[in-house]
Amino acid sequence: MKLIEGFDSNYRYILVAARRARQLQSGAPPVVDTSSRKPCRIAQDEIRAGKVKWEIPETRSARRAGQRDAGQGAGPGLGAIVDFVNV
């Protein structure tokens, strides 16, 4: 399977599309014009149009290393796998 442009893996693409589809199911308005009514397809169309911005949040190990440098204890568990930026 070919990688989607802008993604480091097909798995991450699926995670981003699934999370955006959940937002659409919860009432978020689509940001592209599409003939589809299915949230998964709308999310894919938005990603292909470049309208969905996402980032990889800081990992637990990186957070711990930063806390050790600052002299703090262990932080909370691993957060989200992807975070949206201004959707």
C-alpha positions in Angstrom: 0.0 0.0 0.0 1.3 3.4 -1.0 1.9 6.0 1.7 -0.4 9.0 1.8 1.5 12.2 1.3 2.3 14.0 4.5 2.2 10.8 6.7 5.0 8.7 8.0 2.9 5.6 8.0 -0.5 4.3 6.8 -1.3 3.5 10.4 -1.0 7.2 11.4 -3.2 8.1 8.4 -5.9 5.8 9.6 -5.7 7.2 13.2 -6.0 10.7 11.9 -8.9 9.9 9.6 -10.7 7.9 12.4 -10.3 10.7 14.9 -11.6 13.3 12.4 -14.5 11.0 11.5 -15.5 10.8 15.2 -15.4 14.6 15.4 -17.7 14.8 12.3 -20.1 12.2 13.9 -20.2 14.4 17.0 -21.4 17.4 15.0 -18.3 19.1 13.8 -19.0 20.7 10.4 -17.0 19.4 7.3 -14.3 21.8 6.0 -14.6 20.6 2.4 -17.5 20.4 0.0 -18.2 16.7 -0.7 -21.0 14.6 -2.1 -20.5 11.9 0.5 -22.5 11.7 3.7 -20.3 9.1 5.5 -18.0 10.6 8.1 -15.1 8.3 7.2 -15.2 9.4 3.6 -15.6 13.0 4.5 -12.5 12.8 6.8 -10.5 11.2 4.0 -11.5 14.0 1.6 -10.5 16.6 4.1 -7.1 15.0 4.6 -6.5 14.8 0.8 -7.5 18.5 0.5 -4.9 19.4 3.2 -7.5 20.8 5.5 -6.8 18.6 8.5 -3.6 19.6 10.4 -2.2 17.2 12.9 0.9 16.7 15.0 2.5 13.9 17.0 2.4 14.8 20.7 5.4 14.5 22.9 6.1 10.9 23.9 6.2 9.6 27.4 10.0 8.9 27.3 10.7 12.4 26.0 8.6 13.9 28.7 10.4 11.8 31.4 13.8 12.9 30.1 12.7 16.6 30.3 11.3 16.1 33.8 14.5 14.4 35.0 16.4 17.4 33.7 14.1 19.7 35.6 14.2 17.5 38.7 10.5 16.5 38.6 8.8 13.0 39.1 7.2 10.8 36.6 4.3 12.4 34.7 0.9 11.1 33.6 0.4 8.3 31.2 0.8 8.5 27.4 -1.7 10.9 25.9 -3.2 10.9 22.4 -1.4 9.3 19.5 -2.2 12.3 17.3 -3.5 15.8 18.1 -5.3 18.1 15.7 -4.1 21.7 15.1 -6.9 24.2 14.3 -9.4 21.9 12.6 
